[in-house]
């Protein structure tokens, strides 16, 4: 990914489980706003990348392009993902 100038600078996530009913969990958009404030991110040229349908819904809730990874949960749930969503075998392919 370094060849494509992709760099990871942080990871922002909610530590709660889905049955905790946390208001910050995906597909809520709290953490998108947090990342935008911290790193001056332009969402019009950003992507949400994930391996679970909630990752894709997270992007859709904010109008952000999404890339669905066919790893882990990705293979299990891929039939429920919209055909308009870009699907990649792994993070390297997505970059």
SEBANU-888659 format. One record per residue: x, y, z of N, C-alpha, C, O in turn; residue number from 0; residue in one letter. Coordinates in pm, 1 decimal. Layout:
N
@n.px->X; n.py->Y; n.pz->Z; ca.px->X; ca.py->Y; ca.pz->Z; c.px->X; c.py->Y; c.pz->Z; o.px->X; o.py->Y; o.pz->Z; num->NUM; residu->A
...
END
This chain:
95
@n.px->81.7; n.py->-118.1; n.pz->0.0; ca.px->0.0; ca.py->0.0; ca.pz->0.0; c.px->86.4; c.py->124.9; c.pz->0.0; o.px->43.1; o.py->229.6; o.pz->-48.1; num->0; residu->X
@n.px->205.9; n.py->116.0; n.pz->52.2; ca.px->294.7; ca.py->232.2; ca.pz->51.9; c.px->323.6; c.py->277.0; c.pz->-90.7; o.px->344.1; o.py->395.7; o.pz->-116.0; num->1; residu->X
@n.px->325.1; n.py->183.0; n.pz->-183.0; ca.px->345.6; ca.py->214.3; ca.pz->-324.6; c.px->239.6; c.py->311.5; c.pz->-375.4; o.px->265.6; o.py->391.2; o.pz->-465.6; num->2; residu->X
@n.px->120.8; n.py->304.5; n.pz->-317.4; ca.px->8.8; ca.py->389.7; ca.pz->-356.9; c.px->-10.4; c.py->507.4; c.pz->-261.7; o.px->-111.9; o.py->576.8; o.pz->-268.3; num->3; residu->X
@n.px->85.4; n.py->529.7; n.pz->-174.4; ca.px->83.1; ca.py->640.5; ca.pz->-77.8; c.px->-29.8; c.py->628.6; c.pz->24.3; o.px->-75.2; o.py->729.3; o.pz->78.5; num->4; residu->X
@n.px->-75.3; n.py->506.3; n.pz->50.8; ca.px->-176.8; ca.py->484.6; ca.pz->154.3; c.px->-106.1; c.py->472.1; c.pz->288.6; o.px->-15.9; o.py->390.0; o.pz->305.2; num->5; residu->X
@n.px->-147.6; n.py->553.9; n.pz->383.4; ca.px->-83.8; ca.py->556.2; ca.pz->514.4; c.px->-191.5; c.py->550.8; c.pz->622.4; o.px->-290.9; o.py->623.0; o.pz->614.6; num->6; residu->X
@n.px->-172.4; n.py->466.4; n.pz->722.1; ca.px->-262.6; ca.py->461.3; ca.pz->836.7; c.px->-204.9; c.py->550.0; c.pz->945.5; o.px->-90.7; o.py->531.3; o.pz->987.6; num->7; residu->X
@n.px->-283.7; n.py->646.7; n.pz->991.0; ca.px->-235.4; ca.py->737.7; ca.pz->1094.3; c.px->-308.8; c.py->720.0; c.pz->1226.6; o.px->-263.8; o.py->770.2; o.pz->1329.7; num->8; residu->X
@n.px->-420.8; n.py->649.5; n.pz->1224.6; ca.px->-498.6; ca.py->634.5; ca.pz->1346.4; c.px->-603.5; c.py->527.0; c.pz->1325.4; o.px->-630.9; o.py->485.3; o.pz->1212.9; num->9; residu->X
@n.px->-660.7; n.py->483.7; n.pz->1434.1; ca.px->-775.0; ca.py->392.1; ca.pz->1429.6; c.px->-874.5; c.py->445.3; c.pz->1531.0; o.px->-841.7; o.py->462.3; o.pz->1648.4; num->10; residu->X
@n.px->-994.6; n.py->471.1; n.pz->1485.9; ca.px->-1098.7; ca.py->523.7; ca.pz->1573.7; c.px->-1211.7; c.py->421.8; c.pz->1575.3; o.px->-1266.7; o.py->388.1; o.pz->1470.4; num->11; residu->X
@n.px->-1246.3; n.py->373.1; n.pz->1692.9; ca.px->-1350.7; ca.py->270.9; ca.pz->1699.6; c.px->-1424.2; c.py->277.7; c.pz->1833.1; o.px->-1375.7; o.py->335.5; o.pz->1930.4; num->12; residu->X
@n.px->-1540.5; n.py->218.1; n.pz->1834.4; ca.px->-1620.4; ca.py->208.0; ca.pz->1955.7; c.px->-1587.8; c.py->74.0; c.pz->2022.6; o.px->-1593.8; o.py->-29.9; o.pz->1956.8; num->13; residu->X
@n.px->-1553.7; n.py->74.2; n.pz->2151.0; ca.px->-1515.5; ca.py->-50.1; ca.pz->2218.6; c.px->-1634.0; c.py->-134.8; c.pz->2266.1; o.px->-1613.9; o.py->-242.3; o.pz->2322.6; num->14; residu->X
@n.px->-1755.2; n.py->-88.5; n.pz->2244.1; ca.px->-1873.0; ca.py->-157.7; ca.pz->2296.0; c.px->-1921.2; c.py->-268.4; c.pz->2203.6; o.px->-1888.0; o.py->-271.5; o.pz->2085.1; num->15; residu->X
@n.px->-2000.2; n.py->-359.1; n.pz->2259.9; ca.px->-2064.0; ca.py->-465.0; ca.pz->2182.5; c.px->-2198.5; c.py->-414.3; c.pz->2131.9; o.px->-2254.3; o.py->-319.1; o.pz->2186.6; num->16; residu->X
@n.px->-2249.8; n.py->-477.7; n.pz->2028.4; ca.px->-2374.8; ca.py->-430.6; ca.pz->1967.4; c.px->-2491.5; c.py->-429.5; c.pz->2065.5; o.px->-2578.4; o.py->-342.8; o.pz->2055.5; num->17; residu->X
@n.px->-2495.9; n.py->-522.6; n.pz->2159.4; ca.px->-2608.2; ca.py->-524.3; ca.pz->2254.0; c.px->-2592.6; c.py->-423.5; c.pz->2368.3; o.px->-2677.8; o.py->-418.2; o.pz->2457.0; num->18; residu->X
@n.px->-2484.9; n.py->-343.3; n.pz->2367.8; ca.px->-2468.1; ca.py->-236.1; ca.pz->2466.3; c.px->-2550.7; c.py->-112.6; c.pz->2430.0; o.px->-2566.4; o.py->-22.0; o.pz->2511.9; num->19; residu->X
@n.px->-2603.5; n.py->-109.1; n.pz->2307.4; ca.px->-2683.7; ca.py->3.5; ca.pz->2258.5; c.px->-2612.3; c.py->138.0; c.pz->2271.7; o.px->-2673.3; o.py->237.9; o.pz->2310.0; num->20; residu->X
@n.px->-2486.7; n.py->139.8; n.pz->2240.7; ca.px->-2407.3; ca.py->262.5; ca.pz->2247.1; c.px->-2444.9; c.py->354.4; c.pz->2130.7; o.px->-2456.7; o.py->308.9; o.pz->2016.9; num->21; residu->X
@n.px->-2463.4; n.py->482.3; n.pz->2158.9; ca.px->-2503.3; ca.py->577.8; ca.pz->2054.7; c.px->-2391.5; c.py->607.6; c.pz->1955.0; o.px->-2416.1; o.py->672.9; o.pz->1853.6; num->22; residu->X
@n.px->-2270.2; n.py->561.5; n.pz->1981.4; ca.px->-2157.8; ca.py->590.3; ca.pz->1893.0; c.px->-2122.3; c.py->474.9; c.pz->1799.7; o.px->-2034.9; o.py->489.4; o.pz->1714.2; num->23; residu->X
@n.px->-2188.9; n.py->361.2; n.pz->1814.9; ca.px->-2156.7; ca.py->245.4; ca.pz->1731.3; c.px->-2204.0; c.py->263.9; c.pz->1588.0; o.px->-2298.8; o.py->337.5; o.pz->1560.7; num->24; residu->X
@n.px->-2134.9; n.py->194.5; n.pz->1496.5; ca.px->-2179.8; ca.py->192.1; ca.pz->1358.4; c.px->-2322.1; c.py->138.5; c.pz->1355.7; o.px->-2354.0; o.py->52.2; o.pz->1437.6; num->25; residu->X
@n.px->-2406.9; n.py->182.7; n.pz->1269.5; ca.px->-2380.5; ca.py->276.2; ca.pz->1159.5; c.px->-2402.0; c.py->423.4; c.pz->1194.0; o.px->-2419.0; o.py->504.9; o.pz->1103.4; num->26; residu->X
@n.px->-2401.7; n.py->459.5; n.pz->1322.1; ca.px->-2407.5; ca.py->602.1; ca.pz->1357.4; c.px->-2280.0; c.py->670.4; c.pz->1309.1; o.px->-2177.5; o.py->604.7; o.pz->1290.7; num->27; residu->X
@n.px->-2285.7; n.py->800.5; n.pz->1288.7; ca.px->-2175.4; ca.py->868.7; ca.pz->1220.6; c.px->-2087.0; c.py->954.1; c.pz->1312.0; o.px->-2009.2; o.py->1036.0; o.pz->1263.0; num->28; residu->X
@n.px->-2098.0; n.py->936.2; n.pz->1442.2; ca.px->-2018.5; ca.py->1015.1; ca.pz->1537.7; c.px->-1868.8; c.py->1010.8; c.pz->1506.7; o.px->-1803.3; o.py->1115.0; o.pz->1506.1; num->29; residu->X
@n.px->-1814.5; n.py->893.4; n.pz->1481.4; ca.px->-1670.4; ca.py->881.0; ca.pz->1463.2; c.px->-1621.8; c.py->938.1; c.pz->1330.3; o.px->-1505.3; o.py->975.7; o.pz->1318.1; num->30; residu->X
@n.px->-1708.9; n.py->944.8; n.pz->1231.8; ca.px->-1670.9; ca.py->1012.7; ca.pz->1107.3; c.px->-1646.2; c.py->1159.9; c.pz->1137.5; o.px->-1546.3; o.py->1217.2; o.pz->1093.9; num->31; residu->X
@n.px->-1737.0; n.py->1220.1; n.pz->1211.9; ca.px->-1719.2; ca.py->1361.3; ca.pz->1247.6; c.px->-1593.1; c.py->1381.8; c.pz->1331.2; o.px->-1520.9; o.py->1479.7; o.pz->1312.3; num->32; residu->X
@n.px->-1566.9; n.py->1289.8; n.pz->1423.2; ca.px->-1447.1; ca.py->1300.8; ca.pz->1506.7; c.px->-1320.8; c.py->1296.3; c.pz->1420.6; o.px->-1230.9; o.py->1378.5; o.pz->1438.4; num->33; residu->X
@n.px->-1313.5; n.py->1202.4; n.pz->1328.7; ca.px->-1196.1; ca.py->1191.2; ca.pz->1241.0; c.px->-1181.0; c.py->1315.7; c.pz->1153.6; o.px->-1069.7; o.py->1363.6; o.pz->1131.9; num->34; residu->X
@n.px->-1292.4; n.py->1367.5; n.pz->1104.0; ca.px->-1286.7; ca.py->1488.6; ca.pz->1020.1; c.px->-1231.1; c.py->1607.0; c.pz->1097.8; o.px->-1150.4; o.py->1683.9; o.pz->1045.5; num->35; residu->X
@n.px->-1273.9; n.py->1621.3; n.pz->1221.7; ca.px->-1222.7; ca.py->1730.9; ca.pz->1305.2; c.px->-1074.5; c.py->1712.8; c.pz->1336.3; o.px->-996.9; o.py->1808.0; o.pz->1327.8; num->36; residu->X
@n.px->-1035.6; n.py->1592.2; n.pz->1371.8; ca.px->-896.8; ca.py->1566.4; ca.pz->1410.5; c.px->-798.0; c.py->1582.5; c.pz->1295.1; o.px->-687.6; o.py->1633.6; o.pz->1313.7; num->37; residu->X
@n.px->-838.2; n.py->1538.6; n.pz->1176.4; ca.px->-743.5; ca.py->1529.1; ca.pz->1065.0; c.px->-781.4; c.py->1611.2; c.pz->942.4; o.px->-721.8; o.py->1594.6; o.pz->836.0; num->38; residu->X
@n.px->-879.4; n.py->1699.3; n.pz->956.3; ca.px->-920.7; ca.py->1785.1; ca.pz->845.1; c.px->-948.1; c.py->1702.7; c.pz->718.2; o.px->-894.7; o.py->1731.8; o.pz->611.2; num->39; residu->X
@n.px->-1030.7; n.py->1601.4; n.pz->732.5; ca.px->-1060.7; ca.py->1508.3; ca.pz->623.2; c.px->-1169.9; c.py->1564.4; c.pz->533.4; o.px->-1271.0; o.py->1615.7; o.pz->581.3; num->40; residu->X
@n.px->-1148.7; n.py->1554.2; n.pz->404.7; ca.px->-1247.6; ca.py->1592.0; ca.pz->304.0; c.px->-1324.6; c.py->1465.9; c.pz->265.6; o.px->-1271.8; o.py->1379.4; o.pz->195.8; num->41; residu->X
@n.px->-1448.4; n.py->1455.6; n.pz->310.9; ca.px->-1527.3; ca.py->1334.7; ca.pz->286.5; c.px->-1559.9; c.py->1312.6; c.pz->139.8; o.px->-1590.5; o.py->1200.3; o.pz->99.9; num->42; residu->X
@n.px->-1553.8; n.py->1417.1; n.pz->59.2; ca.px->-1585.6; ca.py->1400.9; ca.pz->-82.9; c.px->-1479.2; c.py->1319.0; c.pz->-156.1; o.px->-1504.8; o.py->1269.7; o.pz->-265.9; num->43; residu->X
@n.px->-1361.9; n.py->1303.9; n.pz->-97.8; ca.px->-1258.0; ca.py->1220.9; ca.pz->-160.9; c.px->-1209.9; c.py->1113.2; c.pz->-63.1; o.px->-1092.8; o.py->1075.1; o.pz->-63.3; num->44; residu->X
@n.px->-1302.3; n.py->1065.1; n.pz->20.3; ca.px->-1270.4; ca.py->963.0; ca.pz->120.1; c.px->-1350.9; c.py->836.4; c.pz->94.4; o.px->-1448.5; o.py->837.5; o.pz->19.4; num->45; residu->X
@n.px->-1308.8; n.py->727.8; n.pz->157.3; ca.px->-1376.2; ca.py->599.1; ca.pz->146.2; c.px->-1390.6; c.py->537.3; c.pz->283.7; o.px->-1304.4; o.py->553.9; o.pz->370.1; num->46; residu->X
@n.px->-1500.1; n.py->466.0; n.pz->303.2; ca.px->-1516.1; ca.py->378.6; ca.pz->418.3; c.px->-1481.6; c.py->239.3; c.pz->368.1; o.px->-1536.7; o.py->194.1; o.pz->267.7; num->47; residu->X
@n.px->-1391.8; n.py->171.6; n.pz->436.4; ca.px->-1348.9; ca.py->37.6; ca.pz->396.8; c.px->-1382.8; c.py->-57.2; c.pz->510.5; o.px->-1346.9; o.py->-32.3; o.pz->625.6; num->48; residu->X
@n.px->-1452.2; n.py->-166.6; n.pz->478.4; ca.px->-1487.4; ca.py->-259.8; ca.pz->583.7; c.px->-1527.2; c.py->-396.2; c.pz->532.8; o.px->-1543.9; o.py->-417.1; o.pz->412.6; num->49; residu->X
@n.px->-1542.2; n.py->-489.6; n.pz->626.6; ca.px->-1575.3; ca.py->-628.1; ca.pz->593.0; c.px->-1709.7; c.py->-671.7; c.pz->651.6; o.px->-1736.8; o.py->-791.1; o.pz->664.2; num->50; residu->X
@n.px->-1792.6; n.py->-575.0; n.pz->687.1; ca.px->-1923.5; ca.py->-608.2; ca.pz->744.2; c.px->-2028.0; c.py->-513.4; c.pz->685.4; o.px->-1997.3; o.py->-397.2; o.pz->658.8; num->51; residu->X
@n.px->-2150.4; n.py->-561.2; n.pz->664.7; ca.px->-2254.1; ca.py->-473.6; ca.pz->609.4; c.px->-2271.7; c.py->-343.1; c.pz->686.9; o.px->-2304.1; o.py->-240.5; o.pz->627.1; num->52; residu->X
@n.px->-2251.1; n.py->-345.0; n.pz->818.2; ca.px->-2265.6; ca.py->-220.8; ca.pz->895.1; c.px->-2159.2; c.py->-118.5; c.pz->856.0; o.px->-2181.9; o.py->1.7; o.pz->869.5; num->53; residu->X
@n.px->-2044.0; n.py->-164.2; n.pz->808.0; ca.px->-1941.0; ca.py->-71.6; ca.pz->760.4; c.px->-1990.7; c.py->3.9; c.pz->637.4; o.px->-1970.7; o.py->124.7; o.pz->624.8; num->54; residu->X
@n.px->-2054.8; n.py->-68.2; n.pz->548.4; ca.px->-2107.5; ca.py->-7.5; ca.pz->425.7; c.px->-2221.6; c.py->87.6; c.pz->460.4; o.px->-2229.2; o.py->197.9; o.pz->406.3; num->55; residu->X
@n.px->-2309.7; n.py->45.6; n.pz->549.8; ca.px->-2420.4; ca.py->132.2; ca.pz->592.4; c.px->-2367.4; c.py->258.6; c.pz->657.5; o.px->-2425.2; o.py->366.0; o.pz->641.3; num->56; residu->X
@n.px->-2259.5; n.py->246.6; n.pz->729.9; ca.px->-2192.6; ca.py->360.3; ca.pz->794.3; c.px->-2156.1; c.py->465.0; c.pz->689.6; o.px->-2181.9; o.py->583.9; o.pz->708.3; num->57; residu->X
@n.px->-2096.9; n.py->421.2; n.pz->580.9; ca.px->-2062.2; ca.py->513.8; ca.pz->472.8; c.px->-2185.3; c.py->571.8; c.pz->405.6; o.px->-2190.3; o.py->691.5; o.pz->377.3; num->58; residu->X
@n.px->-2284.0; n.py->488.1; n.pz->380.0; ca.px->-2406.5; ca.py->534.7; ca.pz->314.7; c.px->-2477.2; c.py->640.4; c.pz->398.5; o.px->-2534.2; o.py->734.6; o.pz->343.5; num->59; residu->X
@n.px->-2474.3; n.py->626.0; n.pz->530.8; ca.px->-2540.5; ca.py->722.5; ca.pz->619.1; c.px->-2483.0; c.py->862.6; c.pz->604.9; o.px->-2551.1; o.py->960.7; o.pz->634.6; num->60; residu->X
@n.px->-2360.2; n.py->872.8; n.pz->560.6; ca.px->-2295.5; ca.py->1002.9; ca.pz->544.9; c.px->-2267.9; c.py->1035.7; c.pz->398.7; o.px->-2209.6; o.py->1140.1; o.pz->369.4; num->61; residu->X
@n.px->-2308.3; n.py->949.2; n.pz->306.7; ca.px->-2285.4; ca.py->975.2; ca.pz->165.1; c.px->-2140.4; c.py->955.8; c.pz->123.5; o.px->-2093.1; o.py->1021.2; o.pz->30.5; num->62; residu->X
@n.px->-2069.9; n.py->866.7; n.pz->191.6; ca.px->-1929.3; ca.py->840.9; ca.pz->162.2; c.px->-1918.2; c.py->712.0; c.pz->81.3; o.px->-1984.9; o.py->613.2; o.pz->111.7; num->63; residu->X
@n.px->-1834.7; n.py->713.2; n.pz->-20.6; ca.px->-1810.4; ca.py->593.2; ca.pz->-99.9; c.px->-1756.6; c.py->482.8; c.pz->-9.8; o.px->-1682.1; o.py->508.7; o.pz->84.6; num->64; residu->X
@n.px->-1795.4; n.py->359.4; n.pz->-40.4; ca.px->-1755.0; ca.py->246.6; ca.pz->43.3; c.px->-1686.0; c.py->138.9; c.pz->-38.7; o.px->-1714.2; o.py->121.5; o.pz->-157.3; num->65; residu->X
@n.px->-1596.1; n.py->67.6; n.pz->25.4; ca.px->-1529.3; ca.py->-48.3; ca.pz->-32.9; c.px->-1551.8; c.py->-164.7; c.pz->63.1; o.px->-1518.5; o.py->-156.5; o.pz->181.3; num->66; residu->X
@n.px->-1608.4; n.py->-272.4; n.pz->10.7; ca.px->-1638.7; ca.py->-390.3; ca.pz->91.8; c.px->-1529.2; c.py->-493.5; c.pz->71.5; o.px->-1500.7; o.py->-533.3; o.pz->-41.5; num->67; residu->X
@n.px->-1467.5; n.py->-536.9; n.pz->181.6; ca.px->-1359.4; ca.py->-634.7; ca.pz->174.6; c.px->-1414.3; c.py->-775.7; c.pz->190.9; o.px->-1492.3; o.py->-802.8; o.pz->282.2; num->68; residu->X
@n.px->-1373.1; n.py->-865.0; n.pz->101.8; ca.px->-1419.6; ca.py->-1003.4; ca.pz->104.4; c.px->-1329.1; c.py->-1088.7; c.pz->193.5; o.px->-1279.4; o.py->-1193.3; o.pz->151.7; num->69; residu->X
@n.px->-1309.1; n.py->-1042.8; n.pz->314.9; ca.px->-1232.9; ca.py->-1115.9; ca.pz->415.8; c.px->-1321.2; c.py->-1127.9; c.pz->539.3; o.px->-1417.9; o.py->-1053.1; o.pz->553.7; num->70; residu->X
@n.px->-1289.0; n.py->-1220.6; n.pz->627.9; ca.px->-1363.7; ca.py->-1239.7; ca.pz->752.2; c.px->-1514.7; c.py->-1238.1; c.pz->727.9; o.px->-1565.9; o.py->-1324.0; o.pz->656.1; num->71; residu->X
@n.px->-1586.5; n.py->-1142.6; n.pz->786.2; ca.px->-1732.4; ca.py->-1133.4; ca.pz->769.4; c.px->-1770.2; c.py->-1108.3; c.pz->624.2; o.px->-1880.5; o.py->-1142.9; o.pz->581.8; num->72; residu->X
@n.px->-1681.0; n.py->-1049.3; n.pz->548.8; ca.px->-1710.3; ca.py->-1008.1; ca.pz->412.3; c.px->-1763.0; c.py->-1118.7; c.pz->323.9; o.px->-1861.5; o.py->-1099.1; o.pz->252.7; num->73; residu->X
@n.px->-1699.9; n.py->-1234.0; n.pz->326.7; ca.px->-1745.0; ca.py->-1346.2; ca.pz->243.8; c.px->-1882.2; c.py->-1394.5; c.pz->289.1; o.px->-1967.4; o.py->-1429.1; o.pz->207.3; num->74; residu->X
@n.px->-1902.0; n.py->-1396.3; n.pz->419.1; ca.px->-2027.8; ca.py->-1446.3; ca.pz->475.7; c.px->-2147.7; c.py->-1360.5; c.pz->435.5; o.px->-2256.1; o.py->-1413.4; o.pz->410.8; num->75; residu->X
@n.px->-2129.1; n.py->-1229.1; n.pz->428.8; ca.px->-2241.1; ca.py->-1137.1; ca.pz->406.7; c.px->-2243.4; c.py->-1072.4; c.pz->268.3; o.px->-2325.8; o.py->-984.3; o.pz->243.7; num->76; residu->X
@n.px->-2156.3; n.py->-1113.5; n.pz->178.6; ca.px->-2143.4; ca.py->-1042.2; ca.pz->51.8; c.px->-2270.3; c.py->-1040.4; c.pz->-32.2; o.px->-2290.1; o.py->-946.2; o.pz->-109.0; num->77; residu->X
@n.px->-2356.7; n.py->-1140.0; n.pz->-20.9; ca.px->-2479.6; ca.py->-1141.9; ca.pz->-101.0; c.px->-2577.1; c.py->-1032.2; c.pz->-61.2; o.px->-2665.2; o.py->-996.9; o.pz->-139.7; num->78; residu->X
@n.px->-2563.3; n.py->-977.7; n.pz->59.0; ca.px->-2652.0; ca.py->-871.6; ca.pz->104.5; c.px->-2602.2; c.py->-731.8; c.pz->72.9; o.px->-2666.2; o.py->-633.3; o.pz->109.8; num->79; residu->X
@n.px->-2488.8; n.py->-722.0; n.pz->5.2; ca.px->-2428.5; ca.py->-592.6; ca.pz->-26.3; c.px->-2473.2; c.py->-547.5; c.pz->-164.9; o.px->-2477.1; o.py->-627.0; o.pz->-258.8; num->80; residu->X
@n.px->-2506.5; n.py->-420.9; n.pz->-176.8; ca.px->-2551.0; ca.py->-363.5; ca.pz->-303.8; c.px->-2446.1; c.py->-382.9; c.pz->-412.6; o.px->-2326.3; o.py->-374.0; o.pz->-385.8; num->81; residu->X
@n.px->-2490.1; n.py->-409.0; n.pz->-533.6; ca.px->-2398.6; ca.py->-428.1; ca.pz->-646.8; c.px->-2323.0; c.py->-300.4; c.pz->-681.6; o.px->-2219.7; o.py->-306.5; o.pz->-748.4; num->82; residu->X
@n.px->-2372.2; n.py->-185.4; n.pz->-637.8; ca.px->-2303.5; ca.py->-58.8; ca.pz->-664.1; c.px->-2180.5; c.py->-41.6; c.pz->-575.2; o.px->-2095.2; o.py->42.9; o.pz->-602.5; num->83; residu->X
@n.px->-2171.5; n.py->-120.9; n.pz->-469.8; ca.px->-2058.6; ca.py->-111.5; ca.pz->-377.2; c.px->-1937.5; c.py->-182.4; c.pz->-436.3; o.px->-1948.2; o.py->-295.5; o.pz->-483.8; num->84; residu->X
@n.px->-1823.1; n.py->-116.6; n.pz->-433.4; ca.px->-1698.7; ca.py->-177.4; ca.pz->-480.2; c.px->-1661.1; c.py->-288.9; c.pz->-383.6; o.px->-1663.3; o.py->-269.4; o.pz->-262.1; num->85; residu->X
@n.px->-1626.2; n.py->-406.3; n.pz->-437.5; ca.px->-1583.1; ca.py->-518.8; ca.pz->-354.9; c.px->-1440.3; c.py->-555.0; c.pz->-392.1; o.px->-1406.1; o.py->-561.9; o.pz->-510.2; num->86; residu->X
@n.px->-1357.0; n.py->-577.9; n.pz->-291.2; ca.px->-1217.0; ca.py->-613.5; ca.pz->-312.9; c.px->-1181.6; c.py->-733.7; c.pz->-226.2; o.px->-1239.6; o.py->-754.1; o.pz->-119.5; num->87; residu->X
@n.px->-1086.2; n.py->-812.4; n.pz->-273.2; ca.px->-1044.9; ca.py->-932.4; ca.pz->-201.0; c.px->-978.7; c.py->-900.1; c.pz->-68.0; o.px->-989.9; o.py->-977.0; o.pz->27.5; num->88; residu->X
@n.px->-909.4; n.py->-786.3; n.pz->-61.4; ca.px->-836.4; ca.py->-751.1; ca.pz->60.6; c.px->-803.2; c.py->-602.2; c.pz->59.2; o.px->-834.8; o.py->-531.5; o.pz->-36.5; num->89; residu->X
@n.px->-739.9; n.py->-556.0; n.pz->165.0; ca.px->-707.7; ca.py->-414.2; ca.pz->178.2; c.px->-605.8; c.py->-368.5; c.pz->74.8; o.px->-613.4; o.py->-256.0; o.pz->25.5; num->90; residu->X
@n.px->-511.0; n.py->-454.6; n.pz->42.0; ca.px->-411.5; ca.py->-419.2; ca.pz->-58.9; c.px->-478.4; c.py->-393.9; c.pz->-193.8; o.px->-446.7; o.py->-296.1; o.pz->-261.5; num->91; residu->X
@n.px->-570.2; n.py->-481.2; n.pz->-232.8; ca.px->-642.9; ca.py->-461.2; ca.pz->-358.9; c.px->-726.0; c.py->-333.3; c.pz->-353.9; o.px->-737.6; o.py->-263.1; o.pz->-454.4; num->92; residu->X
@n.px->-782.9; n.py->-303.1; n.pz->-239.6; ca.px->-865.2; ca.py->-182.6; ca.pz->-225.6; c.px->-783.3; c.py->-55.4; c.pz->-240.3; o.px->-835.1; o.py->48.3; o.pz->-281.8; num->93; residu->X
@n.px->-655.8; n.py->-63.6; n.pz->-206.3; ca.px->-572.4; ca.py->57.6; ca.pz->-212.4; c.px->-538.8; c.py->91.6; c.pz->-355.9; o.px->-469.6; o.py->190.1; o.pz->-381.4; num->94; residu->X
END
